[in-house]
Amino acid sequence: MKKILVTGSAGFIGARVSEMLLEEGYQVIGLDNLNDYYDVNLKFWRLEKLKKHSNFIFYKISVENYNELITIFRENCPEGVINLAARAGVRYSLENPFAYLDTNSDGNLNLLELCRKYEVPKFVLASTSSLYAGQKMPFRENLPVNTPISPYAASKKSAEMMAYTYHYLYGLDITILRYFTVYGPAGRPDMATFRFIKWIMESVPLEIFGDGRQKRDFTYIDDIARGTIRALKPLGYEIINLGNNHPYKLLEIIRLIEKYVGKKTQFRYKELHKADMKATWADISKAQELLIWQPQVSLEEGIKRTVEWTENNWEWVKKIKV
C-alpha cells in the first residue's frame, strides 16, 4: 500500500482526490488547517466521509508551519505528495494578498524542501488556468504565462517556478496540473455553480458579473480527481492542463441548473472585475498523451449530479453562506 500525503484534504478537490486514492487502496495522510475562508461545515462533511476509511490519517495543520510538517514527514514517510492546499479565488486575493503568498508560495516551498530532505520520489502541484489570462485560446502549456493579473495567479506562478527549481537542482519528479473551473457536489460556495444552484432553489435573483456570456471550461470534480491521481506516475518535470476542452457560456450553465432544479430565475448584473478572465479553454493534448486522461462526465450530467447532491443535503446546505 503506497502512502500519499494530500494537503488540503478537506477541501473540494483534496477531499475527492483523497477519497479516490483510499478506494484504490492507497494510505492517505491528510493535512488541512480547516480555515474559515468559507463555511467549515462543508469541510467537516467531506472530512467525515474520509474518516470512515481505516487507511486515512488526518492532521489539522497549515502547510505554512514547517516545524509541524517535519514531524509528519518523519513519522509517515510518504511516497508521494499531492499539494492541494491553497488560498483560492481571484477576487479575494485582491483583499488579502499576503495570505495567498503565505499558503500558495511559502507553504509550497516548505513541502518541496521536505520532499528533498526525506527523499520523497513524487510531487504533484495544483496550479491554475488563471495564469493564461490574455493568451490565445485554446490554452497550451507552453504559452508564456509571465504576466499574472491577480495575486492569486501570481502566487501560483511563484509556486510553479520554485517547483521547477527543485526539479532542476535536486532531481525531484514534479508534475504541475493547471485546473480549469472545477465544479461538482460539495463544491466551494464562493464559486458560481454552488451559488447559482442555491440561489435558484431559494428563488433569489442571481448576481452575474459581466453579461453572462463569459466562457469557462467547466470540468467535473471526478474527472479532475482522476487526472490528479494519474499524475503520480514518474514524468520528470511536466506542466499539464486538466480541463473539459469545451468552454461554455455562464448563461448555458444557468439554463441547465434551471432545468434540473425545475425553476426559472432572474438576474442582477454587476460589472466584470478587471482581474476576471473573459474566457478559458484548455488544450488537453498533453494530458491525453502523458496521463492517458480525458474528461468523461458531460456538463449536463455534471450539473444534474450537483443539483441532486444539493437537494439531498438541503437541510444543512441551505444554511451555508455564499
N, C-alpha and C positions, 0 to 999 in steps of 0.2 A: 504494500500500500504506500503510495507516494504521499509525502507531506507537502502541501501547498499553503503558503501564507497569503491570505487575502485581506488586504486593507480596505476599509470602507465596507466591511461585510454586512452591516445593517443598512447600507444604502440601497438605492433602487437597483443599480446594475450589480453591485457587490453581492447582494443577497441572492440574486438569481444565479450568478456565476457560482457562488458557494454551494447553492442547492444542487446544481447540476454536477458539480465536482463530487459532492457527497453521494449522489445517486450512482456515479460511475465508480465508486469505491475508493476515492481519494480520502486521505485525512486532511481536514481543513483547519488551519489555525486562523481564526477570525479576529480582526482588530477593528475597532470603531470607537470614536470618542462620544458618540451619541449626542452631538451638539444640537442646538435648537434652531438651526437655520430654517428648518420647517418643523411642523408638528412631530414630536418624537414618538407619538403613538403609532405612526406608520413604521418607524424603525423598530419599535418593540414588537409589532405584529410580524414583521419579517424575521426578526431575531428568534421569536418563539418557534417559528417553523423550523429554523435551523437547529435549535437546541434539542429537537426531537431525535436528531441523529446522534448516535453514540460516537461517531468519528469526527465530531465537531467540538473544538475548543474555542472559547471566546475570551478576549481580553478587552476591557474598556480602557483604552489609552489613545493618545494622539500620536500621529507619525512625527510630529514636531518634537516629541520627547525622546531624545536619543538614548538617554540612560535606561529608560524602561524598555526601549526596543532591544538594547543589548541583551538584557535578561531573556527576552522572548526568543531571540535568535540562538542564544547559547543553550537554552533548555530544550528547544524544539527541533533544532537542526533542519529547517525547511529545505526542500529540494527545488523549490521554485517560489517566486514571489510575484503576485499579481497586484499591482498598485492601483487600486480604485478609490483610495481616499483622496478626496478633492473638495475644494470650495468650487461649486459650480454656479453658473448663471452669469450672463453678461452684465445685466443691469445692476445687480447687487455689487458686482466687483467695482463699480464706479463709486459706490458709497463706502466700501471698506477694502481698499486695495491691499492694505497691509496683511489682512487675514489670508488673502489669496496667495501672496508671496510666501507667507509662513508655511502654509499647508502644501500648496502645489509645487513650490520650488524647493524650499528648505526641507520639508518633510520628505520629498522625493530623494534629495541628496542623502539624508540620513539612511534611507533604505538602500541606496546604491552602495554607500560606504560599508554598510553591514553585510551586504551581499559579497563585496570584495573581501572583507575581513574573515567571513565564515565560509567562503568558497561556495556560495550558492550558485548552481550552474545556469539558472534561467531567471530572467527578469522581464516581466510584461508591464508596460506603462500605458495607462489610459490617457489619450490625448483628445483633441477636439477638431471638428471641422471648422470651428470659428477662426482657425489660423488661415483659412483660404480666402478671407474677405478681400474682394477686389480682383480676384484671379478669374481667368477664363474657365468656364464650365464645359464639360464635367471636370471636377477637381481630380487631378492626378498627384500622386505622392511626390513627384519630382519638381513640382512648382516651387518657386522661390517664396517661401512664406516668412519674409523678413520684416513685415510691417504690420504687426498686430494692432487692432484698433480698439482693444479693451484691455484692462488689467487682467481679466480672466485669460484671454488669449495670450497675453504677454507672459503670464506665469506658466502657462503650458509650454510655450516656446522655450522658456528657460529650462524647464524640466527635460524637454527633448534634447536640448543642447548638452546638458550635463550627462544625460544618459549616453549620448554618443561619446563623450569624453571618457567615461568609464569603460565603454567598449574598446575604444582605441588604446587606452593606457593599460588596462588590466585584462582585456580579453573577455569581458562579460558578454554572454549571449543575451541580446536585448531585442525585443520586439515592441515597437510603439504602434498602438492602434488609435487611429483617428475616427472617433464615433460621429455618426450623423443622426441627430434628432431622435433619440431613443424614447419610445413610449410603450405603454402596456399596463397590465394590472399592478396595483401598488406602486404606481409611479410617483414622481415628485409633484407635490401640489402647486409648485410655482411654474410648472410647465403647462402649455396650452391644452393638451389633451385632457389632463386631470381636471383642470379648471373648467373647461367647457362642458365636460360631462356633468360635473357637479352643478354648475350654474343652470344648465338646461333642465336638469332634474328638479331644481328649486324654482324654475320659472323666473330666473334672474337674467336680465339682458347681458350679453357677452361684451367684455372690453376687448376691442380689436385695435391693435397698434398698426397704423397704416390703413390701407384699403381692403385688407384681407386677401389680396392677390399675391402676396409674397409666397414664395415656394420653399418647401422644406423636403429633404429626403428622409421622410419618416421611416424609422426602422424598428421593428418589433423586438421587444426585450429578449425573447428566447433566441432569436437569430443572433443578436449581439452577444449573448452569453455563450452560445455555441462557438462563435468565431473567436471569442476571447480564450476559451479553453484550448482550441486548436492552436492558438499562438504560443502555447507552451512548448511546442516542438522546437528543436535546435534550428536556428536560422542565421546565426551570426549576428548581424545587425540589420533590421528592416523596419521601415515605416509602412503601415498597411491601412488602407481605408476599410472601414466596415459601415456600409450604408445600403440602402434599398435599391440604389441605381435607378430611381424613378421619382423625381420631385413632384409633389402635389401642392396645389394652392391651399391655403388655410381655409378658404371657403368650402373646398371639397371635403376637408376633414369635418367641418361643422355639419355639412349636409348628411354625412354618414352617421355622425353622432345623433342628429335629429332622427334619422331613420330607426336606429336601434333603441333609442330612449323612447321614441314614439311621441315626441313633442317638437313643435316649432319654437324658434327663438327670435329675439330682437337684438340689435347691435348698438353699442356705444363706441363710436370711433374716437381713437386718440392718435396723436402724432407719432409717427415711426421714429424711434430713437436713433440718434446718429451712430451709435455703436452696433445697431442691429444689421444683420445681413438681409438683403432682399431675396436671395435665393441660395440654396445649396443643392449640390448634385454630385454624388460620389461615382468616380470611376472605380470599379471593384475588380478590375482585371487581375491585379496583384493578389488579392485575397483568393480569387478563384484558382490561380496558379499555385501559390505557395501554401495556402491553407486548405485547398480543395473545399472552399466555402462559398456559398451564395445564399441570399435570403430565401426562406421557404414560406413565410407567412405573409399573405397578401394584406394590403392596407385594410380592405373591408373586413377580412377575418380578424385582423388585429384589433380594430375598433370594436367589433362585435364582442370579442373576448374581454376587452377592457370595460365596456359598458356592463357586461354581465357580472364581472368581478365587483364593480361599484355597487350594483343593485344588490348583490348577495351580501355585501358588507356595509350596507347603507346605514345601519343603526349607529355605527361609530364613525364611518367615513363622513357622514353629514355634519359632524362636529368639527371637522378639520378646517382650519382657516386657509384660504387660498389667496 
